[in-house]
Amino acid sequence: MLALWPQGPVLKARISVLFSIVTAGYVAIFLAQDSANQHTNLRLSPPLPTPFYEISGPFKQLVADILLIKTKVFLGGRSAETDPLSYAENLDRQFSAISDLHPELLDIYYLCESSLSWISRPSAERSNQILSAGLEGRPEQWTIPFFIGFNNFRYLQDNDVAIRFLSMAANKPFAPEWVGSLANLLSTDGGDIVAGFLLLREMRNQTVDPLLRSNLDRDISQYQNALVVLRAIASYNNINGHRPGQLTDLIPKFLAMLPRMEDGYELEYFNQRLHLHKATGQP
């Protein structure tokens, strides 16, 4: 009887076929649930346990594609009122599974950046870990280190690390010249405000996710406020030969009033240097 049980390559082939059938069924159930709910109150179920994927063999890329489709269906159908924190953990697990199965799949890194990084500080940290797989899987891509640099600047507030990854991105083939300029700007006086504005604007241009675009629009408006103050300081310096002792010195000749900062942002003027900060814990 034992001899009748398939061995070696035959057994592996049958296991792979069975794996594909089960996985397809798993996704089909999710899609059916999605249709039944008519894209309302969708929940992102976690991926199957890692050992299940380890037997997929040559079908790993197919499984990664299926999980990617499942994730895109959820993100495309989620309600704008859905609390991102309610699905952040499962989203992280989906992206981790896909990058483990198929680290060369470029779409996953764009989707991870646009849908996970902005949710919270821990989400940004997890996103950077997932993006790190792309540094090895797609070493020729400038966008992946650019995303990591952006996350460190915007969400983790670590300019030194941001500069390092932006410099890495600038040295990749086909990287735009402005990427290297951003890295240089971040290290100059007031450059964090100028570079931050340009970084946010470029990220907005690259994303189609409406929630992220909305968040970036709010950020951009605060950086525009800071740029107004930065220009006023420069005008004051050109006329008086020195910078103002405090921001109120700009009123009323150079500014009618200081801009009102929102969404957790605040201007800091210390040692005659202007910086824009966001309160810790703010998304």
Disulfide bonds with the S-S distance in Angstrom:
none
